Amino acid sequence: MRYLILGCGWVGEFVANLWLKEGHEVWASTTIAEKYHRLITDGIFAFKQNFDEPLTPAINLPKEFDYILVSVPATNKSTIEDLTKRFLRVSNFLSSLHYSKIIFLSSIGIYPDVSKEIDEDSFEEDELQSKLLLAEKSIGVFPNTHIYRLGGLFGQNRIFAKYFQQKECTTGGQPANFIHLEDVASLISEGFVKPLNNKIYNVVCPHHPLKQDVVEASAQKYGFDLPTAFNNSDSFQKIVKSNRLQNDLNYTFKYESPLDF
């Protein structure tokens, strides 16, 4: 199989190396010189492309791919105008390629902060975060495209407790809507090769312990200091459900709960 990753970030690099080990041909774009050289060294066909600048044709880039992973971010610090230009360039880049399926990585940050269980159909478009919605709609117009709304990403050196050392935790009373990197990679790979019956999927662990419990568990497991205090001032009870993807792929999570990370 031949894979293309546009915007090869943390998830992209992890899954690229998995595909490489499986014997697939992997192409990946990056804006970072150090990462470009690392990808090349790993055996990935890397090329530099910044979608905030005019497109520059990638040397020898094939025109046909089996699967394309789009992981170009819709960063909140960017303006709507900048994001519109960014994803127009991504769209122009994709329009010249032939492929079987696209998966676009979005975020559950698209949902408002409310105290209820949420699935993919819980909100009207005008209730969703406008910048992420712009990105999803820009890529979603392409045929055979599916959108993965990822929960909070952890795994490898991303350990929840690490971010609260010598700090007060004000979100400990919230349910954790997290996902492990290894499950993300598996769900991307399976989503490419298996039929997907829906357009949009939440990608979140099926279990939602309180964030305070996750902090304490990861601190104990990995040897990090606990926060200076838990002040549950930000305690809305949002729970994002991922039953749709789990059912469509008949998937068993490697990490069913963030307590297991």
N, C-alpha and C positions, 0 to 999 in steps of 0.2 A: 504494500500500500504506500501511497505517497500523501504525506500530510503537510499542511501549511499552517503556521501559527503567525497571526498578525498581532503584534504587541506582546512579545515574549517576556512576560514578567515572571514572578515567582512560581505561579501555577504552571505557566507555559513551559518554563525551563524544566520543571520536574516531570511533566508529562512527555516532553520532547525526548528526554533521556530514557524514559520507559519505552516509548515507541522505537527508539533507536535500538535498544537491547532486544526488542522483539523482531528486529531485522527490517524495519520499515525505513523508507526514505523520508527525512524530515527537513523542511525548510522553515526558517523563522526570521521574522524582522525584529530589530531592536534599535533603540536610539542611543545605546550606551556602548562606547568603544570597548571598555573592559569586558562587557558581556559578549559582545560580538566576537572577540578573540577567544573567549572561553567556549562559546558554542562551536566555533570552528574547530578548536582543539578536540572537543568531544565527538566530532564527526557529523555535526549538524550543518546543513547548508544555510549559513546565516547571511543576512544582508541588512544594511542600515537603511531605515526608512522612518522619518519623522512625519507623522500625519498632521502636524501643525505647520508644515512647510510644503511648498510645491512638490508634487510627486517626482521622484527620480527613478527611472526604470531600473529595476534590479537586474544585474548582469546575469544572463543565462537563466532567468527565472522561467520554469516551465509554465505553460498555459493550462495544463490539465492537472488537477489534484483529485484524489479520492475524497478527502475530508479537509475542511478548513475550520480552524479554531480562531475566532476573533476575540481577542482579549485587550483591545484598545480601551483605555479607561475613560469614563465620563466623569472626570474629577470635579468635585464640588467647587473647587476654587476657580475653575474656568468659567468664563461667561457663556451665556447661551449663544452669543454670536460666535465665539471661538469654537464651541462644541459643534455648532452647525457646520462650520468650515472643516473641522477635524473629521467629522463623520461623512461629509460629502466627499472628502478625499479618500476615505476608506471605501466608500461605495463605488467611487470611480475606479479604484484599484481592483475591487472584486468584480466589477462588471466586465473586465477583460478576461476573466478566468472561467474555465469549465470545471465543474465539481459535482459530487454526488450529494453532499450534505454539509451544512454550516451549523456550528454551535457558537452562539455569542454569549460571553460571560458578563452578566449584569450583577445586580446586588439586591438583597432584600431591603436595603436602604431606600428602595423606591416606595415602600409602604409608609404611611404615616404612623406616628407613635400613638397607638391606641391600646386599650386594655381589653383584648379579645383574641380569640383564635382566628388566624388569617390563612386563607388559601389563595390560589392564583386568581380567583374570581371575586374576591371580597370587596374590591373597590372599582369605581368608575375611573376612567382615565384622568379626569380633572382633579381627582383626589391623590394622584400619584406624584412623586417627586419629578419635577419637569425636566431636569437635566438627564436623569437616567432614562426617562420615558423617551426623550428625543433620540438618545442613542439606540434604544431598543427598536423604535419605529424606523430609524434609518437603516438598520441592518435587517430588520424583520421583513422588509419588502422583498428580499431575495427569496426565490423558490427554495423549498426544502431547508428552511432555516428554523432553528429552535433556540429558545432563549433560556439560559440557566440563571436564575436569580440566587446567587450564592449567599449563604449565611456568613457569620464571622469566621474567618479562616485561621486555622491553627494547625500545628504539626512542625516537625523538625525543630528549629530554634525559636519558633513562635509559640511561646508558652504564656498562658493568660496571666499567671501570677507575676511574671517578670515585669509587667507594665504597671504594677501597683506598689512596687517596693518603695518605701519611704514616702508613700502618698496615701491620701484618704480615698477610699472607694465609695462613691456615691450611688453606684448602680447595683450593689449587691443584692437588692431585693427584686431585681428583674429576672425573668426567665432567660436562660441562655439559648439563643438561636444560632448555634455554631455548627461548623462542619470541619472534618479533618481533611488535610491535604490528600491523603491516600484515598479517601472515599471520593473526593472531587475528581481525582485522576481516573478512578475506576468508572465513575458515572459518565465522564466525558467519553472514555473509550467505548463503553457499552452503548452509550447513546449514539455513537457513530455507526456501529455495526449492527445494532438491533433497531427494529421499527419503533418510532416514537409517534404516538397518536395525537399529541397535543402540541401547541405552539410554545407555551410558556410553562416552565417548571421551577418550583422552589427547590433549592438544594440545601437541606438542613438536616441535622441529626433528628431522629424520631423522638428522642427524649430531651426534656427541657428543664434541667435542674436550675436552681437559683444561681446567679453568678457568684454570690458569696461562697457557695459550696464548691464551685469550680475553682475559684481562687485558692481556697484552703486545700483542696485536693491536689492541685498542681504545685502549690508551694511545698507541700509535704513530699510529693513525688520527686521534684527536681531540686529541692533545697533552696528555694527562694524565701526571703523574708515576707511575712504577712504585711498587709497595708497598716499604716499607722492607726487607722480606724475604719469601721464600716458605718457609713451614714446614708441610710437608704432614702435619700431625698428624691432621687429619680427612680421611681418604682412603678411605672406603668407596666401592666402585665400583658405584653404582646407575645403571642406564641405563633410562630410561623410553621405551618404544616407542610410536609413534603410527601404526603401520601400518593399524589399523582405520579411522580417520578418513580417512587418505590414500586407502585403497582404496575406501571407500564413496562418497566424493565425487570420485574420480579427480582428486585435487588435486595440483598442482605448486607446491611452496613457492617463494615469492619469495626467502626467505633459508633455504637448506637447512642452513646451519651458522652457529652464533654467531660464527664467525670473520669472517663477512660483514656483521655488523650495522654 
